[in-house]
């Protein structure tokens, strides 16, 4: 586990961490291809993390944030660097 991973784990309780994992899995399922692309996963995870940091730790809220992030990834850009329009908020 990296320092960043341990910081995230220490910032949230177990139920929230579980909700974040489920939300990421659900968002990745909405991608037709590129499910395992690191850049897509990282982008979606960052949006889920931002949602949780903003105070919405519900499964519904985190899933909504993850799916919204997945929709922002153009099919031709999965696995590539994201454009300025897709920067982490």
Backbone as CSV, one residue per row, in Angstrom:
resi,resn,N_x,N_y,N_z,CA_x,CA_y,CA_z,C_x,C_y,C_z
1,UNK,0.846,-1.169,0.000,0.000,0.000,0.000,0.897,1.240,0.000
2,UNK,0.617,2.177,-0.901,1.401,3.396,-0.969,0.952,4.373,0.104
3,UNK,1.734,5.421,0.301,1.383,6.444,1.277,0.052,7.076,0.923
4,UNK,-0.163,7.327,-0.384,-1.419,7.928,-0.833,-2.590,7.006,-0.516
5,UNK,-2.416,5.693,-0.767,-3.477,4.726,-0.467,-3.794,4.688,1.018
6,UNK,-2.771,4.721,1.850,-3.018,4.671,3.290,-3.684,5.961,3.761
7,UNK,-3.353,7.096,3.144,-4.016,8.358,3.486,-5.499,8.275,3.175
8,UNK,-5.839,7.742,2.011,-7.245,7.609,1.623,-7.956,6.667,2.593
9,UNK,-7.328,5.546,2.891,-7.939,4.572,3.800,-8.139,5.162,5.194
10,UNK,-7.239,6.021,5.633,-7.364,6.628,6.950,-8.391,7.761,6.960
11,UNK,-8.724,8.294,5.789,-9.638,9.429,5.698,-11.108,9.033,5.753
12,UNK,-11.405,7.774,5.462,-12.791,7.324,5.374,-12.985,6.051,6.180
13,UNK,-14.220,5.858,6.664,-14.525,4.639,7.407,-14.716,3.473,6.429
14,UNK,-14.800,2.277,6.981,-14.910,1.068,6.142,-16.148,1.061,5.246
15,UNK,-17.319,1.446,5.756,-18.484,1.452,4.863,-18.313,2.415,3.680
16,UNK,-17.704,3.563,3.933,-17.478,4.510,2.836,-16.493,3.940,1.831
17,UNK,-15.423,3.319,2.309,-14.444,2.703,1.409,-15.120,1.619,0.566
18,UNK,-15.992,0.836,1.189,-16.708,-0.203,0.447,-17.612,0.418,-0.615
19,UNK,-18.311,1.492,-0.247,-19.167,2.185,-1.210,-18.353,2.740,-2.376
20,UNK,-17.175,3.265,-2.083,-16.319,3.806,-3.140,-15.877,2.704,-4.104
21,UNK,-15.553,1.548,-3.578,-15.138,0.424,-4.426,-16.286,-0.054,-5.314
22,UNK,-17.473,-0.180,-4.738,-18.635,-0.609,-5.512,-18.962,0.424,-6.587
23,UNK,-18.895,1.705,-6.227,-19.179,2.772,-7.193,-18.193,2.728,-8.350
24,UNK,-16.918,2.482,-8.064,-15.915,2.376,-9.128,-16.218,1.187,-10.028
25,UNK,-16.544,0.051,-9.439,-16.888,-1.132,-10.239,-18.089,-0.863,-11.133
26,UNK,-19.097,-0.215,-10.589,-20.298,0.083,-11.380,-19.983,1.041,-12.525
27,UNK,-19.182,2.050,-12.249,-18.824,3.012,-13.295,-18.008,2.343,-14.392
28,UNK,-17.114,1.457,-14.010,-16.292,0.762,-15.006,-17.138,-0.169,-15.860
29,UNK,-18.186,-0.730,-15.294,-19.078,-1.598,-16.057,-19.813,-0.826,-17.137
30,UNK,-19.978,0.482,-16.938,-20.688,1.279,-17.926,-19.824,1.604,-19.140
31,UNK,-18.522,1.331,-19.050,-17.632,1.539,-20.189,-17.731,0.332,-21.121
32,UNK,-17.959,0.584,-22.394,-18.065,-0.519,-23.351,-16.729,-1.232,-23.488
33,UNK,-15.661,-0.481,-23.539,-14.316,-1.046,-23.611,-13.423,-0.240,-22.690
34,UNK,-12.234,-0.732,-22.429,-11.279,0.017,-21.628,-11.472,-0.137,-20.132
35,UNK,-12.211,-1.164,-19.721,-12.487,-1.363,-18.298,-11.217,-1.360,-17.454
36,UNK,-10.172,-1.942,-17.968,-8.951,-2.057,-17.180,-7.917,-0.984,-17.508
37,UNK,-8.279,-0.011,-18.333,-7.339,1.050,-18.668,-7.047,1.881,-17.427
38,UNK,-5.785,2.001,-17.097,-5.378,2.688,-15.873,-5.832,4.137,-15.852
39,UNK,-5.670,4.863,-16.953,-6.022,6.279,-16.939,-7.523,6.482,-16.740
40,UNK,-8.335,5.614,-17.331,-9.786,5.719,-17.144,-10.156,5.416,-15.699
41,UNK,-9.591,4.356,-15.154,-9.858,3.985,-13.758,-9.446,5.109,-12.816
42,UNK,-8.273,5.675,-13.072,-7.748,6.738,-12.217,-8.657,7.972,-12.269
43,UNK,-9.099,8.329,-13.462,-9.971,9.495,-13.608,-11.292,9.282,-12.876
44,UNK,-11.909,8.131,-13.090,-13.192,7.833,-12.435,-13.020,7.789,-10.915
45,UNK,-11.959,7.144,-10.460,-11.706,7.053,-9.021,-11.503,8.439,-8.409
46,UNK,-10.842,9.327,-9.141,-10.605,10.666,-8.604,-11.914,11.428,-8.437
47,UNK,-12.848,11.209,-9.334,-14.145,11.881,-9.233,-14.965,11.306,-8.076
48,UNK,-14.880,10.000,-7.872,-15.563,9.366,-6.735,-14.959,9.870,-5.425
49,UNK,-13.659,9.966,-5.377,-12.971,10.463,-4.189,-13.373,11.911,-3.893
50,UNK,-13.462,12.734,-4.932,-13.875,14.130,-4.752,-15.291,14.210,-4.195
51,UNK,-16.165,13.340,-4.658,-17.540,13.293,-4.166,-17.546,12.950,-2.677
52,UNK,-16.762,11.945,-2.301,-16.707,11.541,-0.891,-16.113,12.647,-0.029
53,UNK,-15.073,13.300,-0.523,-14.458,14.396,0.236,-15.429,15.558,0.415
54,UNK,-16.334,15.731,-0.556,-17.334,16.799,-0.465,-18.451,16.453,0.511
55,UNK,-18.462,15.214,1.002,-19.419,14.834,2.029,-20.475,13.831,1.619
56,UNK,-20.585,13.541,0.315,-21.566,12.541,-0.121,-20.885,11.182,-0.165
57,UNK,-21.113,10.387,0.859,-20.494,9.069,0.947,-21.503,7.949,0.721
58,UNK,-22.707,8.319,0.251,-23.713,7.302,-0.014,-23.341,6.532,-1.275
59,UNK,-23.771,5.293,-1.334,-23.498,4.487,-2.523,-24.116,5.128,-3.756
60,UNK,-25.321,5.652,-3.617,-25.976,6.295,-4.749,-25.218,7.508,-5.258
61,UNK,-24.781,8.358,-4.346,-24.043,9.559,-4.727,-22.701,9.246,-5.361
62,UNK,-21.992,8.291,-4.770,-20.680,7.911,-5.302,-20.817,7.236,-6.663
63,UNK,-21.850,6.405,-6.816,-22.088,5.746,-8.099,-22.428,6.778,-9.166
64,UNK,-23.253,7.737,-8.807,-23.629,8.794,-9.751,-22.393,9.566,-10.210
65,UNK,-21.510,9.898,-9.281,-20.275,10.618,-9.622,-19.385,9.772,-10.527
66,UNK,-19.289,8.494,-10.225,-18.461,7.603,-11.041,-19.005,7.432,-12.443
67,UNK,-20.306,7.251,-12.551,-20.912,7.088,-13.879,-20.830,8.373,-14.694
68,UNK,-20.968,9.513,-14.026,-20.830,10.798,-14.729,-19.407,10.939,-15.279
69,UNK,-18.430,10.547,-14.483,-17.036,10.607,-14.936,-16.814,9.661,-16.112
70,UNK,-17.399,8.469,-16.044,-17.249,7.500,-17.133,-17.844,8.036,-18.423
71,UNK,-18.953,8.759,-18.318,-19.591,9.326,-19.506,-18.754,10.434,-20.128
72,UNK,-17.895,11.063,-19.344,-17.040,12.134,-19.849,-15.859,11.607,-20.659
73,UNK,-15.592,10.325,-20.566,-14.458,9.738,-21.275,-14.906,9.348,-22.678
74,UNK,-14.431,10.068,-23.710,-14.815,9.707,-25.080,-14.297,8.310,-25.425
75,UNK,-15.080,7.515,-26.166,-14.654,6.147,-26.496,-13.259,6.078,-27.108
76,UNK,-12.886,7.025,-27.918,-11.571,7.009,-28.551,-10.440,7.426,-27.639
77,UNK,-10.765,7.898,-26.435,-9.742,8.377,-25.519,-9.513,7.461,-24.333
78,UNK,-10.177,6.358,-24.279,-9.972,5.442,-23.158,-8.549,4.917,-23.219
79,UNK,-7.872,5.046,-22.121,-6.500,4.581,-22.045,-5.500,5.617,-22.516
80,UNK,-5.963,6.791,-22.944,-5.076,7.854,-23.369,-5.156,8.981,-22.363
81,UNK,-4.276,9.960,-22.514,-4.333,11.126,-21.634,-5.640,11.852,-21.862
82,UNK,-6.214,12.374,-20.805,-7.487,13.065,-20.908,-7.288,14.500,-21.354
83,UNK,-8.268,15.039,-22.047,-8.220,16.414,-22.519,-8.481,17.376,-21.380
84,UNK,-8.273,18.655,-21.651,-8.469,19.668,-20.615,-9.914,19.663,-20.107
85,UNK,-10.867,19.300,-20.948,-12.266,19.270,-20.542,-12.521,18.189,-19.500
86,UNK,-11.630,17.246,-19.387,-11.827,16.133,-18.467,-10.875,16.221,-17.268
87,UNK,-10.402,17.384,-16.934,-9.498,17.515,-15.812,-10.212,17.203,-14.512
88,UNK,-9.456,16.798,-13.543,-10.003,16.449,-12.244,-10.500,17.728,-11.582
89,UNK,-11.714,17.678,-11.110,-12.318,18.858,-10.483,-12.035,18.909,-9.024
